[in-house]
Amino acid sequence: MSAITLAAQAVALDALAQLGAAMGHLPGAHISLSDIFPNQLDVSLHDDLGDFETWRQALGVAADTVTYTVRTRHMVLQTRATFAGATIRLSGYAPALVLPEGEAGS
């Protein structure tokens, strides 16, 4: 059983409501809350890094704060922002670019 209550997540829930009201034009995303980080919204965008970029710009996050990693089959862009008192952890996922066998990157 979680040690926190839903009320403890009120900042994140309020931020989500404000995002919907102020930025309802943003692309749909997977949005989740956690009882581990009650003041954080996790926003994940899949298969279209353009959607990640749209969110990043709307939240006013500088491009140089974005981290880029490549996992086995996909690449991940991540950054953080603050909105309405909540931390927004923004993640974008897309298939990794694969070179044809025998070709090396330059």
C-alpha positions as CSV (number, residue, x, y, z in Angstrom):
1,M,0.0,0.0,0.0
2,S,1.3,3.5,-0.9
3,A,2.3,5.7,2.0
4,I,1.0,8.8,0.2
5,T,-2.6,9.9,-0.6
6,L,-4.1,11.2,-3.8
7,A,-4.1,14.6,-2.1
8,A,-0.3,14.5,-2.0
9,Q,-0.4,14.4,-5.8
10,A,-2.5,17.5,-6.0
11,V,0.3,19.6,-7.4
12,A,0.9,17.2,-10.3
13,L,-2.9,16.8,-10.9
14,D,-3.4,20.5,-11.0
15,A,-0.5,21.0,-13.4
16,L,-2.1,18.4,-15.7
17,A,-5.4,20.2,-15.6
18,Q,-3.6,23.5,-16.4
19,L,-1.7,21.9,-19.2
20,G,-4.9,20.7,-20.7
21,A,-6.5,24.1,-20.4
22,A,-3.6,26.2,-21.6
23,M,-2.0,23.8,-24.1
24,G,-4.8,21.5,-25.3
25,H,-3.3,21.7,-28.9
26,L,-0.3,19.6,-27.9
27,P,0.0,16.1,-29.4
28,G,-1.5,13.4,-27.2
29,A,0.9,11.6,-24.9
30,H,1.2,8.9,-22.3
31,I,0.9,10.8,-19.0
32,S,1.5,9.2,-15.7
33,L,1.8,10.0,-12.0
34,S,3.8,8.2,-9.4
35,D,3.5,7.8,-5.7
36,I,7.3,7.9,-5.5
37,F,7.6,11.4,-7.0
38,P,4.2,12.9,-6.2
39,N,4.9,16.3,-7.7
40,Q,6.0,14.9,-11.0
41,L,4.2,14.2,-14.3
42,D,5.8,11.8,-16.7
43,V,5.0,12.6,-20.3
44,S,6.1,10.1,-22.9
45,L,5.7,10.4,-26.6
46,H,6.3,7.4,-28.8
47,D,7.3,7.0,-32.5
48,D,7.4,10.7,-33.4
49,L,10.2,12.8,-32.1
50,G,8.5,15.8,-33.7
51,D,5.8,15.5,-31.0
52,F,8.6,15.6,-28.4
53,E,9.9,18.7,-30.0
54,T,6.4,20.3,-30.0
55,W,6.1,19.7,-26.2
56,R,9.6,20.8,-25.5
57,Q,9.0,24.1,-27.3
58,A,5.6,24.6,-25.7
59,L,7.1,24.1,-22.2
60,G,9.9,26.6,-23.0
61,V,12.7,24.0,-22.4
62,A,16.1,24.9,-24.0
63,A,17.2,22.4,-26.6
64,D,20.6,22.1,-24.9
65,T,19.0,20.5,-21.8
66,V,17.8,17.5,-23.8
67,T,19.7,14.2,-23.3
68,Y,19.9,11.6,-26.1
69,T,20.6,7.9,-25.6
70,V,20.3,4.9,-27.8
71,R,19.1,1.6,-26.4
72,T,19.0,-1.7,-28.2
73,R,16.1,-0.9,-30.6
74,H,15.2,2.7,-29.9
75,M,16.5,6.1,-29.1
76,V,15.3,8.3,-26.2
77,L,15.2,12.0,-25.8
78,Q,14.6,13.3,-22.3
79,T,14.4,16.6,-20.5
80,R,12.7,18.2,-17.5
81,A,10.6,21.3,-17.1
82,T,8.6,22.9,-14.3
83,F,5.0,23.8,-15.0
84,A,2.4,25.1,-12.4
85,G,4.7,23.9,-9.6
86,A,5.1,20.3,-10.9
87,T,8.1,18.7,-12.5
88,I,7.4,17.5,-16.0
89,R,9.7,14.7,-17.1
90,L,9.4,14.7,-20.9
91,S,10.6,11.6,-22.8
92,G,10.5,10.9,-26.5
93,Y,11.0,7.4,-28.0
94,A,11.6,6.4,-31.6
95,P,13.0,3.4,-33.4
96,A,16.8,3.5,-33.5
97,L,18.3,4.3,-36.9
98,V,20.0,1.2,-38.2
99,L,22.7,1.2,-40.8
100,P,22.6,-1.6,-43.4
101,E,24.9,-4.4,-42.5
102,G,28.5,-3.7,-43.3
103,E,28.2,0.1,-43.4
104,A,29.9,2.1,-40.7
105,G,28.7,5.5,-39.5
106,S,30.8,8.5,-40.4
